[in-house]
């Protein structure tokens, strides 16, 4: 009995170390991607429709780099039992680059792109190894709930960071305080990441190397083996294809939400932060609810429910023409997007063969980062090119019911943002259709059958 209580206390401690990292991780996403830097880079550093194009390209480059390196690093981490070490390296890269964004000012386009790309590589690359620790803190029957709890706790931490930033931006005018919030976010990220990086004890890997082998040759051999074995995990492959596509829509919406609000409705920095706090708050609710549905019903059912909700929100975003309407749709989208992301993460852990979580999360990262490269790049290019086209049409340009919104960006740029929403809807719908073909029960059964005998 005493041993059981000790094990339960140890498991709880390990989970909280894992949860706390998500607090810092979410603060980075909330401030850099959502509320502050996206709008600052697009509107102040670059300016005009070209800012949308360059923002999309910057996000895409970072995702492409992570897509290339994460499978090999994932296998190495599994083999050596050093997921935490890789997580530490990527976290340090993200924290350091985020702090250096303070030095980016008007016209520093190249510097602003390079530092952001490095921060994103650290953030996204670190997620590969952070996510791969999920099976070490949760059993198969609770993986959805633990993933959802981690997402929700992280989002609440993001809200706290946003509130700190909001207070500073409200009390102090000018771009200096906006730049200072990036240093504050970097420190916040480091503080909450530190407990996991210092005290979490991961399970050991297999460090045995044959004569003439090194970790890279072993990684190559295991990757070849994984590619071959994936043929025996057809439902996992089908799920990855669905994820690759619907994740495009999710990340297009996330990366351009603040830019959309600023361009379409002329939201100032305080209004954008409030909008992101609303999204974070509803995302907390969504993460808890989706985790419960995933464990009580299935991960697939939870994904279908919240993907439908996300599609409804994006369709609403296409037609909305008032600030209150934009806030309402943002709340609904927040409820859906965190749910989809949390359950998607949990599904990989549930469908991965025992002892190969980092390896399969590496391929999960390939799908996610490849789609991230495609999606934001498409959005940025469509928004910029459409704006150029409508500008060339002059006063004859019109878009159904849409009227010029006072205080917002020029009419042509607003139309460009609205047209760029259409690919978001398309990716979400196609991804949902493919997801409906996934047989989750068969995939989970196969995972259980592949588990080694005790």
DRENDO-1510 file (C-alpha; in Angstrom, 1 decimal, always signed):
<recs>
REC; n; res; u; v; w
REC; 1; UNK; +0.0; +0.0; +0.0 .
REC; 2; UNK; +2.8; +2.4; +0.9 .
REC; 3; UNK; +4.6; +1.5; -2.3 .
REC; 4; UNK; +1.5; +2.3; -4.3 .
REC; 5; UNK; +1.1; +5.7; -2.6 .
REC; 6; UNK; +4.7; +6.5; -3.3 .
REC; 7; UNK; +4.4; +5.5; -7.0 .
REC; 8; UNK; +1.3; +7.7; -7.3 .
REC; 9; UNK; +3.0; +10.6; -5.7 .
REC; 10; UNK; +6.0; +10.2; -8.0 .
REC; 11; UNK; +3.8; +10.0; -11.1 .
REC; 12; UNK; +2.0; +13.1; -10.0 .
REC; 13; UNK; +5.3; +15.0; -9.6 .
REC; 14; UNK; +6.5; +13.9; -13.0 .
REC; 15; UNK; +3.3; +15.1; -14.6 .
REC; 16; UNK; +3.5; +18.5; -13.0 .
REC; 17; UNK; +7.1; +18.9; -14.2 .
REC; 18; UNK; +5.8; +18.1; -17.7 .
REC; 19; UNK; +2.8; +20.5; -17.3 .
REC; 20; UNK; +4.9; +23.4; -16.1 .
REC; 21; UNK; +7.0; +23.3; -19.3 .
REC; 22; UNK; +3.8; +23.9; -21.3 .
REC; 23; UNK; +3.2; +27.0; -19.2 .
REC; 24; UNK; +6.4; +28.6; -20.6 .
REC; 25; UNK; +5.9; +27.1; -24.0 .
REC; 26; UNK; +2.4; +28.5; -24.2 .
REC; 27; UNK; +3.6; +32.0; -23.1 .
REC; 28; UNK; +5.9; +32.0; -26.1 .
REC; 29; UNK; +3.1; +31.1; -28.5 .
REC; 30; UNK; +0.7; +33.6; -27.0 .
REC; 31; UNK; +3.0; +36.6; -27.1 .
REC; 32; UNK; +5.4; +36.0; -30.0 .
REC; 33; UNK; +3.1; +34.2; -32.5 .
REC; 34; UNK; -0.3; +35.5; -31.5 .
REC; 35; UNK; -0.4; +38.8; -29.7 .
REC; 36; UNK; +2.7; +40.8; -30.1 .
REC; 37; UNK; +5.5; +40.0; -32.6 .
REC; 38; UNK; +3.3; +38.9; -35.5 .
REC; 39; UNK; +1.6; +42.3; -35.6 .
REC; 40; UNK; +4.8; +44.2; -34.8 .
REC; 41; UNK; +6.7; +42.5; -37.6 .
REC; 42; UNK; +4.0; +42.8; -40.2 .
REC; 43; UNK; +2.9; +46.4; -39.4 .
REC; 44; UNK; +6.0; +48.1; -38.0 .
REC; 45; UNK; +9.1; +46.2; -39.1 .
REC; 46; UNK; +7.8; +45.6; -42.7 .
REC; 47; UNK; +4.5; +47.4; -43.2 .
REC; 48; UNK; +1.7; +46.8; -45.8 .
REC; 49; UNK; +0.6; +43.6; -47.5 .
REC; 50; UNK; +4.3; +42.6; -48.0 .
REC; 51; UNK; +4.4; +42.1; -44.2 .
REC; 52; UNK; +1.9; +39.2; -44.5 .
REC; 53; UNK; +3.9; +37.5; -47.2 .
REC; 54; UNK; +7.2; +37.7; -45.3 .
REC; 55; UNK; +5.6; +36.6; -42.1 .
REC; 56; UNK; +4.2; +33.5; -43.8 .
REC; 57; UNK; +7.6; +32.8; -45.4 .
REC; 58; UNK; +9.3; +33.1; -42.1 .
REC; 59; UNK; +7.0; +30.7; -40.4 .
REC; 60; UNK; +7.3; +28.3; -43.3 .
REC; 61; UNK; +11.1; +28.3; -43.3 .
REC; 62; UNK; +11.2; +27.4; -39.6 .
REC; 63; UNK; +8.7; +24.6; -40.0 .
REC; 64; UNK; +10.6; +23.2; -43.0 .
REC; 65; UNK; +13.9; +23.1; -41.0 .
REC; 66; UNK; +12.2; +21.3; -38.1 .
REC; 67; UNK; +10.6; +18.8; -40.5 .
REC; 68; UNK; +14.0; +17.9; -41.9 .
REC; 69; UNK; +15.9; +17.5; -38.7 .
REC; 70; UNK; +13.2; +16.1; -36.2 .
REC; 71; UNK; +12.9; +12.5; -37.5 .
REC; 72; UNK; +16.7; +11.8; -37.2 .
REC; 73; UNK; +16.9; +13.6; -33.8 .
REC; 74; UNK; +13.8; +11.7; -32.6 .
REC; 75; UNK; +15.4; +8.4; -33.3 .
REC; 76; UNK; +18.7; +9.4; -31.7 .
REC; 77; UNK; +16.8; +10.6; -28.6 .
REC; 78; UNK; +15.0; +7.3; -28.4 .
REC; 79; UNK; +18.2; +5.3; -28.8 .
REC; 80; UNK; +20.3; +7.2; -26.3 .
REC; 81; UNK; +17.5; +8.1; -23.8 .
REC; 82; UNK; +18.4; +11.8; -24.1 .
REC; 83; UNK; +15.1; +13.4; -25.1 .
REC; 84; UNK; +15.5; +15.9; -22.2 .
REC; 85; UNK; +18.9; +16.9; -23.4 .
REC; 86; UNK; +17.6; +17.7; -26.9 .
REC; 87; UNK; +14.7; +19.5; -25.4 .
REC; 88; UNK; +17.1; +21.6; -23.4 .
REC; 89; UNK; +19.1; +22.6; -26.5 .
REC; 90; UNK; +16.0; +23.6; -28.4 .
REC; 91; UNK; +14.5; +25.5; -25.5 .
REC; 92; UNK; +17.7; +27.5; -25.0 .
REC; 93; UNK; +17.6; +28.4; -28.7 .
REC; 94; UNK; +14.0; +29.6; -28.5 .
REC; 95; UNK; +14.5; +31.5; -25.3 .
REC; 96; UNK; +17.7; +33.2; -26.4 .
REC; 97; UNK; +16.3; +34.2; -29.9 .
REC; 98; UNK; +13.1; +35.5; -28.4 .
REC; 99; UNK; +15.0; +37.8; -26.0 .
REC; 100; UNK; +17.1; +39.0; -29.0 .
REC; 101; UNK; +14.0; +40.1; -30.9 .
REC; 102; UNK; +14.1; +43.1; -28.6 .
REC; 103; UNK; +16.7; +44.6; -31.0 .
REC; 104; UNK; +14.4; +44.3; -34.1 .
REC; 105; UNK; +13.2; +47.8; -35.1 .
REC; 106; UNK; +11.5; +49.4; -38.1 .
REC; 107; UNK; +13.2; +48.4; -41.3 .
REC; 108; UNK; +15.2; +45.5; -39.7 .
REC; 109; UNK; +13.5; +43.0; -41.9 .
REC; 110; UNK; +16.3; +40.4; -42.3 .
REC; 111; UNK; +17.2; +40.5; -38.6 .
REC; 112; UNK; +13.5; +40.2; -37.6 .
REC; 113; UNK; +13.1; +37.2; -39.9 .
REC; 114; UNK; +16.3; +35.4; -38.9 .
REC; 115; UNK; +15.7; +35.8; -35.1 .
REC; 116; UNK; +12.1; +34.8; -35.4 .
REC; 117; UNK; +13.0; +31.7; -37.5 .
REC; 118; UNK; +15.6; +30.6; -34.9 .
REC; 119; UNK; +13.1; +31.1; -32.1 .
REC; 120; UNK; +10.5; +29.1; -34.0 .
REC; 121; UNK; +12.9; +26.3; -34.7 .
REC; 122; UNK; +13.7; +26.1; -31.0 .
REC; 123; UNK; +10.0; +26.2; -30.1 .
REC; 124; UNK; +8.7; +23.7; -32.6 .
REC; 125; UNK; +11.8; +21.5; -32.4 .
REC; 126; UNK; +11.5; +21.3; -28.7 .
REC; 127; UNK; +7.9; +20.2; -29.0 .
REC; 128; UNK; +9.0; +17.0; -30.7 .
REC; 129; UNK; +10.9; +15.9; -27.5 .
REC; 130; UNK; +8.4; +17.4; -25.1 .
REC; 131; UNK; +5.6; +15.5; -26.8 .
REC; 132; UNK; +7.6; +12.3; -26.8 .
REC; 133; UNK; +7.7; +12.4; -23.0 .
REC; 134; UNK; +3.9; +12.1; -22.8 .
REC; 135; UNK; +3.9; +8.3; -22.8 .
REC; 136; UNK; +6.3; +8.5; -19.9 .
REC; 137; UNK; +3.9; +10.4; -17.8 .
REC; 138; UNK; +0.6; +8.8; -18.8 .
REC; 139; UNK; -0.7; +5.3; -19.4 .
REC; 140; UNK; -2.6; +4.4; -22.6 .
REC; 141; UNK; -6.0; +4.7; -21.0 .
REC; 142; UNK; -5.3; +8.3; -19.7 .
REC; 143; UNK; -3.1; +9.7; -22.4 .
REC; 144; UNK; -5.9; +11.9; -23.8 .
REC; 145; UNK; -6.8; +13.4; -20.4 .
REC; 146; UNK; -3.2; +14.0; -19.4 .
REC; 147; UNK; -2.4; +15.7; -22.8 .
REC; 148; UNK; -5.6; +17.8; -22.5 .
REC; 149; UNK; -4.7; +18.8; -18.9 .
REC; 150; UNK; -1.2; +19.8; -20.0 .
REC; 151; UNK; -2.6; +21.9; -22.8 .
REC; 152; UNK; -5.1; +23.6; -20.5 .
REC; 153; UNK; -2.6; +24.3; -17.7 .
REC; 154; UNK; -0.1; +25.7; -20.3 .
REC; 155; UNK; -2.8; +27.9; -21.8 .
REC; 156; UNK; -3.6; +29.3; -18.3 .
REC; 157; UNK; +0.1; +30.1; -18.0 .
REC; 158; UNK; -0.1; +31.9; -21.3 .
REC; 159; UNK; -3.0; +34.0; -20.1 .
REC; 160; UNK; -1.0; +35.1; -17.1 .
REC; 161; UNK; +1.9; +36.2; -19.3 .
REC; 162; UNK; -0.6; +38.0; -21.6 .
REC; 163; UNK; -2.0; +39.8; -18.6 .
REC; 164; UNK; +1.4; +41.0; -17.6 .
REC; 165; UNK; +2.1; +42.2; -21.1 .
REC; 166; UNK; -1.3; +43.9; -21.3 .
REC; 167; UNK; -0.7; +45.9; -18.2 .
REC; 168; UNK; +2.7; +47.1; -19.5 .
REC; 169; UNK; +1.4; +48.0; -23.0 .
REC; 170; UNK; -1.6; +49.8; -21.5 .
REC; 171; UNK; +0.5; +51.8; -19.0 .
REC; 172; UNK; +3.4; +52.7; -21.3 .
REC; 173; UNK; +3.1; +53.8; -24.9 .
REC; 174; UNK; +5.6; +53.3; -27.7 .
REC; 175; UNK; +7.4; +50.4; -29.4 .
REC; 176; UNK; +10.0; +50.2; -26.7 .
REC; 177; UNK; +7.6; +48.5; -24.3 .
REC; 178; UNK; +6.4; +46.2; -27.0 .
REC; 179; UNK; +10.0; +45.1; -27.6 .
REC; 180; UNK; +10.5; +44.7; -23.8 .
REC; 181; UNK; +7.6; +42.3; -23.6 .
REC; 182; UNK; +9.7; +39.9; -25.8 .
REC; 183; UNK; +12.4; +39.8; -23.2 .
REC; 184; UNK; +9.8; +39.3; -20.4 .
REC; 185; UNK; +8.4; +36.4; -22.4 .
REC; 186; UNK; +11.8; +34.8; -22.9 .
REC; 187; UNK; +12.4; +34.9; -19.1 .
REC; 188; UNK; +8.9; +33.6; -18.4 .
REC; 189; UNK; +9.5; +30.7; -20.8 .
REC; 190; UNK; +12.9; +29.9; -19.2 .
REC; 191; UNK; +11.5; +29.9; -15.6 .
REC; 192; UNK; +8.7; +27.5; -16.2 .
REC; 193; UNK; +10.8; +25.2; -18.5 .
REC; 194; UNK; +13.6; +24.9; -15.9 .
REC; 195; UNK; +11.9; +22.4; -13.5 .
REC; 196; UNK; +11.4; +19.8; -16.2 .
REC; 197; UNK; +14.8; +20.3; -17.7 .
REC; 198; UNK; +16.5; +20.1; -14.2 .
REC; 199; UNK; +14.6; +17.4; -12.3 .
REC; 200; UNK; +12.6; +15.1; -14.7 .
REC; 201; UNK; +14.1; +11.6; -14.9 .
REC; 202; UNK; +13.4; +10.1; -18.3 .
REC; 203; UNK; +13.5; +6.4; -19.0 .
REC; 204; UNK; +16.9; +5.2; -20.3 .
REC; 205; UNK; +17.4; +4.3; -23.9 .
REC; 206; UNK; +19.6; +1.6; -25.6 .
REC; 207; UNK; +23.1; +3.0; -25.7 .
REC; 208; UNK; +24.7; -0.1; -27.1 .
REC; 209; UNK; +26.5; +0.5; -30.3 .
REC; 210; UNK; +28.0; -2.2; -32.6 .
REC; 211; UNK; +31.5; -2.0; -33.9 .
REC; 212; UNK; +31.7; +0.8; -36.5 .
REC; 213; UNK; +28.4; +2.3; -35.6 .
REC; 214; UNK; +27.6; +5.8; -34.3 .
REC; 215; UNK; +24.3; +7.5; -33.3 .
REC; 216; UNK; +23.8; +8.8; -36.8 .
REC; 217; UNK; +24.3; +5.5; -38.5 .
REC; 218; UNK; +21.9; +3.9; -36.0 .
REC; 219; UNK; +19.4; +6.7; -36.6 .
REC; 220; UNK; +19.6; +6.1; -40.4 .
REC; 221; UNK; +19.0; +2.3; -39.9 .
REC; 222; UNK; +16.1; +2.9; -37.5 .
REC; 223; UNK; +14.5; +5.4; -39.8 .
REC; 224; UNK; +14.7; +2.9; -42.6 .
REC; 225; UNK; +13.2; +0.3; -40.3 .
REC; 226; UNK; +10.4; +2.8; -39.3 .
REC; 227; UNK; +9.6; +3.6; -42.9 .
REC; 228; UNK; +9.2; -0.1; -43.6 .
REC; 229; UNK; +7.2; -0.8; -40.4 .
REC; 230; UNK; +4.9; +2.1; -41.1 .
REC; 231; UNK; +3.5; +0.0; -43.9 .
REC; 232; UNK; +2.2; -2.3; -41.1 .
REC; 233; UNK; +0.5; +0.7; -39.4 .
REC; 234; UNK; -1.8; +1.8; -42.2 .
REC; 235; UNK; -4.3; +3.5; -39.8 .
REC; 236; UNK; -1.4; +5.6; -38.4 .
REC; 237; UNK; -0.4; +6.6; -41.9 .
REC; 238; UNK; -3.9; +7.5; -42.8 .
REC; 239; UNK; -4.2; +9.6; -39.6 .
REC; 240; UNK; -0.9; +11.3; -40.4 .
REC; 241; UNK; -2.2; +12.3; -43.8 .
REC; 242; UNK; -5.4; +13.7; -42.3 .
REC; 243; UNK; -3.3; +15.5; -39.6 .
REC; 244; UNK; -1.0; +17.0; -42.2 .
REC; 245; UNK; -3.9; +18.6; -44.1 .
REC; 246; UNK; -6.2; +19.8; -41.3 .
REC; 247; UNK; -3.2; +21.0; -39.3 .
REC; 248; UNK; -2.5; +23.4; -42.2 .
REC; 249; UNK; -5.8; +25.1; -41.6 .
REC; 250; UNK; -5.3; +25.2; -37.8 .
REC; 251; UNK; -1.8; +26.8; -38.0 .
REC; 252; UNK; -2.8; +29.2; -40.8 .
REC; 253; UNK; -5.5; +30.5; -38.5 .
REC; 254; UNK; -3.2; +30.7; -35.5 .
REC; 255; UNK; -0.3; +32.4; -37.2 .
REC; 256; UNK; -2.4; +35.1; -38.9 .
REC; 257; UNK; -5.1; +35.7; -36.3 .
REC; 258; UNK; -3.6; +38.9; -34.9 .
REC; 259; UNK; -2.7; +40.2; -38.3 .
REC; 260; UNK; -6.2; +39.5; -39.5 .
REC; 261; UNK; -7.6; +41.5; -36.6 .
REC; 262; UNK; -5.3; +44.4; -37.1 .
REC; 263; UNK; -5.8; +44.6; -40.9 .
REC; 264; UNK; -9.6; +44.0; -40.9 .
REC; 265; UNK; -10.7; +45.9; -37.9 .
REC; 266; UNK; -7.9; +48.2; -37.0 .
REC; 267; UNK; -7.4; +46.6; -33.6 .
REC; 268; UNK; -4.7; +48.3; -31.5 .
REC; 269; UNK; -2.1; +46.4; -29.4 .
REC; 270; UNK; -4.3; +46.3; -26.3 .
REC; 271; UNK; -7.3; +45.1; -28.2 .
REC; 272; UNK; -5.3; +42.3; -29.8 .
REC; 273; UNK; -3.9; +41.2; -26.5 .
REC; 274; UNK; -7.5; +41.1; -25.0 .
REC; 275; UNK; -8.6; +39.1; -28.1 .
REC; 276; UNK; -5.8; +36.6; -27.5 .
REC; 277; UNK; -6.6; +36.3; -23.8 .
REC; 278; UNK; -10.2; +35.4; -24.8 .
REC; 279; UNK; -8.9; +32.8; -27.2 .
REC; 280; UNK; -6.6; +31.4; -24.5 .
REC; 281; UNK; -9.4; +31.2; -22.0 .
REC; 282; UNK; -11.8; +29.3; -24.3 .
REC; 283; UNK; -8.9; +27.1; -25.3 .
REC; 284; UNK; -8.5; +26.0; -21.7 .
REC; 285; UNK; -12.1; +24.9; -21.6 .
REC; 286; UNK; -11.6; +23.1; -25.0 .
REC; 287; UNK; -8.5; +21.3; -23.9 .
REC; 288; UNK; -10.2; +19.8; -20.8 .
REC; 289; UNK; -13.4; +18.9; -22.6 .
REC; 290; UNK; -11.5; +17.3; -25.6 .
REC; 291; UNK; -9.3; +15.2; -23.3 .
REC; 292; UNK; -12.4; +13.9; -21.5 .
REC; 293; UNK; -14.1; +13.0; -24.7 .
REC; 294; UNK; -10.9; +11.3; -26.0 .
REC; 295; UNK; -10.7; +9.1; -23.0 .
REC; 296; UNK; -14.4; +8.4; -22.5 .
REC; 297; UNK; -15.2; +7.9; -26.2 .
REC; 298; UNK; -12.2; +8.1; -28.6 .
REC; 299; UNK; -9.6; +10.5; -29.9 .
REC; 300; UNK; -11.1; +10.3; -33.4 .
REC; 301; UNK; -14.6; +11.3; -32.1 .
REC; 302; UNK; -13.1; +14.2; -30.2 .
REC; 303; UNK; -11.2; +15.4; -33.2 .
REC; 304; UNK; -14.3; +15.2; -35.5 .
REC; 305; UNK; -16.4; +17.3; -33.0 .
REC; 306; UNK; -13.9; +20.1; -32.7 .
REC; 307; UNK; -12.8; +20.1; -36.3 .
REC; 308; UNK; -16.5; +20.7; -37.2 .
REC; 309; UNK; -16.6; +23.5; -34.7 .
REC; 310; UNK; -13.4; +25.0; -36.1 .
REC; 311; UNK; -14.8; +24.9; -39.7 .
REC; 312; UNK; -17.9; +26.7; -38.5 .
REC; 313; UNK; -15.7; +29.4; -36.8 .
REC; 314; UNK; -13.6; +30.0; -39.9 .
REC; 315; UNK; -16.6; +30.2; -42.1 .
REC; 316; UNK; -18.0; +32.8; -39.7 .
REC; 317; UNK; -14.7; +34.6; -39.9 .
REC; 318; UNK; -15.1; +34.8; -43.7 .
REC; 319; UNK; -18.4; +36.7; -43.4 .
REC; 320; UNK; -18.0; +38.7; -40.1 .
REC; 321; UNK; -17.8; +42.5; -40.5 .
REC; 322; UNK; -18.0; +43.8; -36.9 .
REC; 323; UNK; -15.5; +43.8; -34.0 .
REC; 324; UNK; -17.9; +42.1; -31.6 .
REC; 325; UNK; -18.6; +39.4; -34.1 .
REC; 326; UNK; -14.8; +38.9; -34.5 .
REC; 327; UNK; -14.4; +38.5; -30.8 .
REC; 328; UNK; -17.2; +35.9; -30.6 .
REC; 329; UNK; -15.8; +33.9; -33.5 .
REC; 330; UNK; -12.4; +34.1; -31.9 .
REC; 331; UNK; -13.8; +32.6; -28.7 .
REC; 332; UNK; -15.3; +29.7; -30.6 .
REC; 333; UNK; -12.1; +29.1; -32.6 .
REC; 334; UNK; -10.1; +29.1; -29.4 .
REC; 335; UNK; -12.4; +26.4; -28.0 .
REC; 336; UNK; -11.8; +24.3; -31.1 .
REC; 337; UNK; -8.1; +24.8; -32.0 .
REC; 338; UNK; -6.6; +23.9; -28.7 .
REC; 339; UNK; -8.8; +20.8; -28.5 .
REC; 340; UNK; -7.7; +19.6; -32.0 .
REC; 341; UNK; -4.0; +20.2; -31.1 .
REC; 342; UNK; -4.2; +18.5; -27.7 .
REC; 343; UNK; -6.0; +15.4; -29.0 .
REC; 344; UNK; -3.8; +15.2; -32.1 .
REC; 345; UNK; -0.8; +15.0; -29.8 .
REC; 346; UNK; -2.4; +12.4; -27.7 .
REC; 347; UNK; -3.4; +10.3; -30.7 .
REC; 348; UNK; +0.3; +9.9; -31.7 .
REC; 349; UNK; +1.2; +8.6; -28.3 .
REC; 350; UNK; -1.7; +6.2; -28.3 .
REC; 351; UNK; -0.9; +4.9; -31.8 .
REC; 352; UNK; +2.9; +4.6; -31.4 .
REC; 353; UNK; +4.5; +1.2; -30.8 .
REC; 354; UNK; +6.0; +0.8; -27.2 .
REC; 355; UNK; +9.5; +2.2; -26.8 .
REC; 356; UNK; +9.4; +4.2; -30.1 .
REC; 357; UNK; +7.5; +7.3; -29.0 .
REC; 358; UNK; +10.1; +9.9; -29.9 .
REC; 359; UNK; +10.6; +8.2; -33.3 .
REC; 360; UNK; +6.9; +8.3; -34.1 .
REC; 361; UNK; +6.6; +11.9; -32.7 .
REC; 362; UNK; +9.5; +12.7; -35.0 .
REC; 363; UNK; +7.4; +11.6; -38.0 .
REC; 364; UNK; +4.4; +13.4; -36.4 .
REC; 365; UNK; +6.6; +16.5; -36.5 .
REC; 366; UNK; +7.5; +15.9; -40.1 .
REC; 367; UNK; +3.8; +15.9; -41.0 .
REC; 368; UNK; +3.0; +18.9; -38.8 .
REC; 369; UNK; +6.0; +21.0; -39.8 .
REC; 370; UNK; +5.7; +20.2; -43.5 .
REC; 371; UNK; +2.1; +21.3; -43.4 .
REC; 372; UNK; +3.1; +24.4; -41.4 .
REC; 373; UNK; +5.5; +25.2; -44.2 .
REC; 374; UNK; +2.8; +24.9; -46.8 .
REC; 375; UNK; -0.1; +26.5; -45.0 .
REC; 376; UNK; +1.3; +29.8; -43.7 .
REC; 377; UNK; +3.2; +30.4; -46.9 .
REC; 378; UNK; +0.1; +29.9; -48.9 .
REC; 379; UNK; -1.9; +32.3; -46.7 .
REC; 380; UNK; +0.8; +35.0; -46.8 .
REC; 381; UNK; +1.1; +34.8; -50.6 .
REC; 382; UNK; -2.6; +34.7; -51.2 .
REC; 383; UNK; -3.2; +37.6; -48.9 .
REC; 384; UNK; -0.5; +39.7; -50.5 .
REC; 385; UNK; -1.3; +38.8; -54.2 .
REC; 386; UNK; -5.0; +39.3; -53.7 .
REC; 387; UNK; -4.3; +42.7; -52.1 .
REC; 388; UNK; -2.2; +43.7; -55.1 .
REC; 389; UNK; -4.9; +42.6; -57.5 .
REC; 390; UNK; -7.7; +44.5; -55.7 .
REC; 391; UNK; -5.5; +47.6; -55.5 .
REC; 392; UNK; -5.1; +47.4; -59.2 .
REC; 393; UNK; -8.9; +47.4; -59.7 .
REC; 394; UNK; -9.2; +50.7; -57.8 .
REC; 395; UNK; -12.7; +51.8; -56.8 .
REC; 396; UNK; -14.3; +49.1; -58.9 .
REC; 397; UNK; -13.0; +46.4; -56.4 .
REC; 398; UNK; -15.8; +44.9; -54.4 .
REC; 399; UNK; -16.3; +41.7; -52.5 .
REC; 400; UNK; -20.0; +40.7; -52.2 .
REC; 401; UNK; -21.4; +42.4; -49.0 .
REC; 402; UNK; -18.1; +43.6; -47.6 .
REC; 403; UNK; -17.7; +47.3; -46.9 .
REC; 404; UNK; -14.7; +49.3; -46.0 .
REC; 405; UNK; -14.1; +49.2; -42.2 .
REC; 406; UNK; -13.1; +52.6; -40.8 .
REC; 407; UNK; -9.8; +52.7; -39.0 .
REC; 408; UNK; -8.5; +49.5; -40.5 .
REC; 409; UNK; -6.0; +48.8; -43.3 .
REC; 410; UNK; -6.6; +49.9; -46.9 .
REC; 411; UNK; -9.6; +48.3; -48.6 .
REC; 412; UNK; -7.5; +46.2; -50.9 .
REC; 413; UNK; -5.5; +44.7; -48.1 .
REC; 414; UNK; -8.6; +43.9; -46.2 .
REC; 415; UNK; -10.0; +42.0; -49.2 .
REC; 416; UNK; -6.7; +40.1; -49.5 .
REC; 417; UNK; -7.0; +38.9; -45.9 .
REC; 418; UNK; -10.6; +37.8; -46.5 .
REC; 419; UNK; -9.7; +35.9; -49.7 .
REC; 420; UNK; -6.8; +34.1; -47.8 .
REC; 421; UNK; -9.4; +32.6; -45.4 .
REC; 422; UNK; -10.7; +30.3; -48.2 .
REC; 423; UNK; -7.6; +28.0; -48.2 .
REC; 424; UNK; -8.0; +27.6; -44.5 .
REC; 425; UNK; -11.5; +26.3; -44.9 .
REC; 426; UNK; -10.4; +24.0; -47.7 .
REC; 427; UNK; -7.6; +22.4; -45.7 .
REC; 428; UNK; -9.9; +21.8; -42.7 .
REC; 429; UNK; -12.6; +20.2; -44.7 .
REC; 430; UNK; -10.3; +17.9; -46.7 .
REC; 431; UNK; -8.5; +16.8; -43.5 .
REC; 432; UNK; -11.8; +16.0; -41.8 .
REC; 433; UNK; -12.9; +13.9; -44.7 .
REC; 434; UNK; -9.7; +11.8; -44.5 .
REC; 435; UNK; -9.9; +11.6; -40.7 .
REC; 436; UNK; -13.3; +10.0; -41.0 .
REC; 437; UNK; -11.7; +7.1; -42.8 .
REC; 438; UNK; -9.3; +6.3; -39.9 .
REC; 439; UNK; -10.1; +3.1; -37.9 .
REC; 440; UNK; -8.8; +4.1; -34.5 .
REC; 441; UNK; -9.9; +0.9; -32.7 .
REC; 442; UNK; -7.9; -1.2; -35.2 .
REC; 443; UNK; -4.8; +0.9; -34.7 .
REC; 444; UNK; -4.9; +0.8; -30.9 .
REC; 445; UNK; -5.4; -3.0; -31.1 .
REC; 446; UNK; -2.3; -3.3; -33.2 .
REC; 447; UNK; -0.3; -1.2; -30.8 .
REC; 448; UNK; -1.3; -3.5; -27.9 .
REC; 449; UNK; -0.4; -6.6; -29.9 .
REC; 450; UNK; +3.0; -5.2; -30.7 .
REC; 451; UNK; +3.8; -4.6; -27.0 .
REC; 452; UNK; +6.6; -6.9; -25.7 .
REC; 453; UNK; +5.5; -9.7; -23.3 .
REC; 454; UNK; +6.2; -9.0; -19.6 .
</recs>
